[in-house]
Amino acid sequence: MPKLKTHKGTAKRVKITASGKLMREHAFGNHILAKKSKSRKRKINTAASINGKIAKNVKNALGAK
């Protein structure tokens, strides 16, 4: 069976932690920030984990087990 190729678009957006969790960044944090509340901007600035069925699909796209 041939090797799985890494999906480069996914690899640029998702990082795998040492424990195997998948971490991603929140969207909507680049511009038009004046109308967004401080608490909303803080939430956008923190990383989020990917879990459930989507995590399995993302790991498969990254070629990780």
Secondary structure, DSSP 8 states (H G I E B T S, - for coil): -------HHHHHHEEE-TTS-EEE--SS-SS--TTS-HHHHHHHHS-EEE-THHHHHHHHHHT--
